Amino acid sequence: MQAHTATTGVHPVDARPPLGQLFTLGLQHVLVMYAGAVAVPLIIGSALDLDKATMAFLISADLFCCGIVTLIQCIGFGRFGIRLPVIMAVTFTAVGPMISIGQNPELGLQGIFGATLAAGAISLLLVPLVGKIIRFFPPIVTGIVITSIGLSIIGVGINWAAGGVGSPNYGAPKYLLTSLLVLVFILLITRYVKGFFANIAVLLGLGFGFILALVMGEVSFEGMGEAQWFAVILPFHFGPPKFEIWSILTLTIVMLITFIESMGMFLALGEIVERPVDRRRLEKGLNVDALGTVIGGLFNTFPHTSFSQNVGLVGVTGVRSRWVGVMAGGILLALGLVPKMSLLVASIPTFVLGGAGIVMFGMVLATGIKILSQVDYEKQSHNTFIVAISLGMALIPTVAPKFFSQLPPALEPILHSGILLASVTAVILNVYFNGLGDVATNVEETKEEFTTDTVKEA
């Protein structure tokens, strides 16, 4: 693909691989994010004691909306879509508040969807204000945010490798060994294989792990026989949404947190694909977060955000084409409409995903470290304090989950996000030590770097 770029002048982000490769690369993205995507409806369904049929519908609706929103994000329509290889899915940040809303007998699922719909509409109006804060994100702050994302999500891959949180056999040697073998397999492919197969190292690793799990008898195809081949996802499947002011306010706050996390994802991805994200592109990406949340409320699912594991996958494979994201969106859409297909993909055991997860989430962490390595620590020694304190704040929810337990529960969505804690701390300390003047200068320099890409896109 790089050779193609050199001869045609097309940026790798806009290049289109051959259809066969496009499908395989898109499928790889889907397999990487699938477990995380379906985890939210599974968790909420379990917490609300929903029956199997209802939970299955929530999963299909989830995948259907993930596909639609991913297509909008990658293709781009007017002021919607960052036009980078971004895979969209429901956010974990909203799980706690949504369970609280759903457990209210007067609200239930209809209350969750009503709050999701309203919060998405409100946050869409707030995007222009959020976009202005990019001036407070020079390299030191960007590096901290991206590093904190890596620190926050690496635990997901580690838990996957052990069988997944809640697994009765969590940490079983066969799980750990399989995850390790998947990791080694991916490394061997990356080191010794060239060309297209090197780009799908993660997919090949998952296939290898799936075969191992199948031999061990750890793959379950339960429900395949009863599942339909085709099922349409209609709006308001569970009845008209219910709107309650405090539920709406809570999920709106969650959306603002999601915006901060998405900004980190977009900035990280821009660095990886060598198309830096300016304010205009950032706002287009955040608009899809908000629009995706509106679509989620309409089609019986939840708030949306960009998925960090797929950002890591782009870093691992080096495949930067946004059309791979378009293909992934199409596959997700199909999975949502064909329950049998979604169940087949869901049969990949969590521990198989573990080996791949450690690689991909670690790549996000490595990207943040790479950016921080470019920061001046000699002439501006106080930058060391900014990095040290901010990353320390990022680790609080991970190393001390009960650290804020005595504070009001309403603050939980804010205080339990290591990414948000790190972001706010880094911005405040950077302004304190470096001042607004340095930040403004950084923005002007960044605008100059963006000029060429901006003109080409226009």
N, C-alpha and C positions, 0 to 999 in steps of 0.2 A: 504493500500500500504506500510506503514511503517513496518507492520508485515512481509510482503512479503520480504522486504529488509533485515530485521533482520535474516531471515532463509536462504536466498539465497546469501547474500553478494552483491547483485546488488544495485548500487546507485539509489536512487529514480529518478534521472534524466533519467536513462536508463531503468527503470522498465516499463513494458507494462500492463496497466489495461485491463480488459476484453473488448472485442470489443464493447459491448453495452455501457459500461461506457465511453469508448474511444470516441465514436461518440458524446455522449451527452456533454462531456467535451470539445471536439473540437468545437462543435456547439456553446457552450457558448463563447469561444474565438472569434469566427466569429461575433456573435451578438454584442459583446462588441466593436469590432473595425470597424464594418461595416460602421457606420455613418461617422466616420473619414476617412475611406478609399475612400468612394464615394464622399466626400465633395470636394476634390481637382478637379476632372473632372467636377463636377457641378459648382464650382466657376469659373474655367477657361472657361468652355462652356458658362456660362452666360456673362462673361466679353468680350468674343469674338463674342457674338451674334450668337452662333451656333444653328442650328435647333434641335428639339427634337430627331430625329433619330440619328444624329451625337453624341449628348450628351449621348444617351443610349448606343451607341457603345463604347464610351470612358469609360463608367462605366464598361461594360462587359470586355473590354480589361484590365482595371485596376484590376478587380478581378481575371482575368485569370493570369496575371503576379504576383499578390500578392501570388497566390497559388503556382506557380512555384518557386518563390524566397523563400517562407517560407519552402517548401519541401527541397530545397538545404541547407538552414540555419540549419534546425533541424536534417536532416539525416546526412549531411556532406559527401563531396566527395573530397578526397585529401586535397588540401589547402583551400578548400571552405567549410564553415559551422562551426559555433561555437558549435553545438550539445547541445544546451540548448533550452528550450521552448520559442523560439523567434518568434513572428508573424511579418512578414514584410508587409509594405504597402508604398504608395507614401508619400513623405514628404511635409509638409506645408511650410517649409523653402523656397522652390523653387517657390511658387505660384506667388509672385510679379514679379520676373525676367521672369518667363514663360509668364505671361500676357503681359509684355512689348515686349517680342520677338514675341508673337503671333499677337499683334496689328500692327506689322510692315507688311504692305501689301505685301512686297517682300518675307517675310518669312512664316508667318502664322503657322499653325500646323506643317507643314513640317520642319520649322525652329526650332520649339520647340523639335521635335523628333530628328533632326540632332544634336542639341546642347546637348540633353540628352545622345545620343549614344556616342558622342565624349567625353563628360565630364566623363561618366562612364569608358571609356577606359583609359583616362588619370589618373583618380583617382585610378584605379586598379594598375597602375605603382607606385603611390605615397604611397600605403598602407604600404610597408616596412619602409618608413621613418616615417609615422605616428605612427606605432607600437612601435618605439623606445622611444616615449615620455611617455610611461607608467611609466618609472622610475621617472617621475615628479608628479606622482599621489599617494602619500602616503595616509593613512586614512583621514587626515584632508582635503586634496584636493578632494579626492573621495567623502567624506561626503558632502562637499560644492557643488560639481557638481550634486550629486543625489538630494540634497535638492533643488537646484535651478531648477532642472527638475520638481520636485513636485510643486514648487511655480509657475512655468511657465504654467503648464497644469491644475492646479486646477480650473483656471478660465473657462476652456472648460467645465468641468462638471457642474459648476455653471450656465453657460449660457445655457447649455442643459436643466437644471432643469427649467429654465424660458421660454423654448420654442425654444431656439436657436437664435443666432444673426441674425437679419433681419426678424424675425417673426413679423407679424403685431399685434399679441396679446402677444408680449413679456411681461413676468411677470404676465400673467393672473392668478388669484387665483386658477383656476382649474388645471393649469399646476404645480404650486408650490405645491398644495396639493397632486397631483398624485405623483410627485417626492418624496415628503416626505413619502408618504405611501409605495412607492417602497423601500426607504431607511429603513424604520421601518421593513418592511417585511423581508428584507435581514438580518437585525440585529436579528430578532426573530429566523430565520432559523439558523443563526450562533450560537446563544446562546443556543437554546433548541433542535436542531436536530443533530444527530450524524451520522457518516458514510458517505456514498456516497452522500446523499441528502445535507449534510452540504457542500460538495465540489462544488455543483452546486447551491449554494445559490444565486449567481448573476443571473444565468439563470432562476431560479424559480422566482426571483424578477422581471425580465424582462417579463416573462410570466404573472405574476400577474398584472403588469402595463399595458401590452397589452390588457388584458381583461377589465380593467377599462377604457382604452381609447376607446375600441370598444363599450362599453356600452354608453360612452359619445358621440359617433359619431365622434370621432377624428381620426379614422383610414381610410385611403383612399387606395383603390385598383385600382386606375386609371391606365390605361395602361395594365392591366393584360390580357384583352381580345385580344388586338392587338399584344402582345409580342409573339415571337417565342418560341418553346420548345427547339430548338437546333440551335446554330449559331457558326460556326468555326471562331476563331480569327486568321487572316493571317497577316504576316509581311507587313509593308509598305502599309497599307490599304488606306492611303490618298495620295499615290505616294511616289517617292524616297525622302529621307531626304535632307534637305538643310543645308549646313555647313557655318556658318558665325563666324569669329574669335572672335568677342567681345561677342557674345551669348555663345560660347563655354567657353570662359574665365570666364564669369559670373557664369555659372552653375558649372564650376570646383571649383570656390570659394565656391559656395553653398555646393558642395559635401564635401569640407574640413570642413565646419561648421557642416554638417551632421555627419561627422566622429567623431567630438568632442562630439556631442550629443549622438551618438550611443555608444561611449566609456562609457559614463555615464550610459546608459541603461544596457550595458553588465556587468559593474561592479556592478550595483545595483542588477541585476538578479543573478549574481554569489553569492552575499551575501545572497539573499533570498533562493536560492536552495542549499546553502552550497556546492557549487563547484566554488571556487574563480577563477577569470579569469586572467591568466597570459598573457605574451606578445604573445606567440604562438597562444593561443586560441583567443586572441583579434584580431590578424591579420586575422585569418580565418573568424571571424565574419565581419570585415570590408571589406574583399574580396567579401563577398556576397552583401554588400551594393553597391559596385562598379559594380559587375557582374549583380546585379538586375537592376541597372540603365542602363547598356548596353542592357539587355533584354527588359527593358521598352522602350528604343528608337527603338528597332526592332519591338516590338509588339504594337506600337501606344499608349504608356503611358509615365509615368514620372519617375523622380529619386526616388529611394527607400530608406527606413530606417526602423529600428526596431520601433514598436509602443509601446509607454510608457504605455498606458492604459492596455495592456496585461501583462506587467511586474507587474503592480498593481494587476491585477487579480490573478496572481500566488501567490502574497503575501496574498491576501484575502482568497483564497481557500486552499492554502498549497499543491496543486497538482503540483509536480515538473517534471513530466515525459515529456521529449521532444517528445515522441510519440503522446502526445496530440496535440502538435504543428504540427506534421506530419498530423494528422487527420484534423486539421483546414486548413492546406494547401490544402489537397484534397477537402475539402468542398468548399473552395474559388475557386479552379480550376473548380469545377462543376458549381458553381454559375456563373462564367464567361462564361461558354459554354451553360448554360440554362437560358436565360433572364427571363423567368417566375419565376424561383426560386429567382433570385436576386431582382426582383420587390416585391416578397412576403416578403422577409426579410427587404427590404427598407420601407415597410409599417409600421414598428414600429415607432411611433412618437418620435421625439427628446426628448420631456420632460419626456418620460418614461425612456430614457437612463440616464437622469440627476441624479436620485437617486443613480443609480449604479455607475455613473461616479465619484461622490463625494467620494464614498468609495474607488474606485480603485486608483484614482489619489492621494487621501490622503495617501494611503499605500506607494506610491513612496516617498512622502514627509516624512512619518514616518521612512522609511528605511534610508534616509539620516540623519535624526535626531539621529537615533540609532547609526550610525557610528560616528557621531560627538560627541556623549556622551562618546565614548571611547578615545577621544583625551585628552592628558595631558594639562590641563590649569593651573596647579599649578606651576610645575617646568619651564614650558614654557609659561609664561603669555602672550607673544606676539601672541600666537595662537588665543587669543580672538580677537585681531585686524584683523587677517587674516579672521576669520569667519565673523566678523561684516562688514568689508568693502566689502568682496566678495559677501555676500548675499545682501548687499545694492545695489551693481552694478547689481545683478540679477534682482532686482525689478524695475530698471529704465524704461525698455520698458513697464512694466505693469502699473506703477503708473503715469508715465509721457511720454506718447507715442510720444509727440512732442519735447522731450528733445534734440534730435539730428537733428531737422528739418532744421537747418541752415547749416548743413554740406553737402558735395557733395552726391547726390543721389546714386552714385556708392558704397558708404560705407554702404548703408541701410541693405543689408543682414547680415553684421557683427554687426552693432551697434544696430539692432533691435532684436537680439537674446540674451535674458537674460542669457541663458545657456552658451553661448560663452563668454559673458562679465564676468560672474562669474568664468568660468574656467580659462581664461587668467589671471584675477586678482589674483585668488587663487594660481596659479602656480608661478607667479612673486613674490608675497608676501611670499610664503613659501620658495622660494630660497633665498630671501632677508633676512628673519629672521632666517631660519633653515639651510641654506647653502646646497650645493650639497652633502656634506659628509653625512648628515643625510638622504638625499633622497636615496643615494646609499645603505646605511645600511638597509633602509627599504625594498629596492628591494631584497637584499640578504635574509632577513628574510622571505619575501613573497615567494621567490623561494623555500625555504625549505618547506613552507606550501603546495606548489603546487606539490612537488615531488611525493607524493604518488598517487595523481589523475593522474598526467602526465604519470607515469609508467603504471598504470592500463589501461589508454586509449590506449597507444602505444601497 
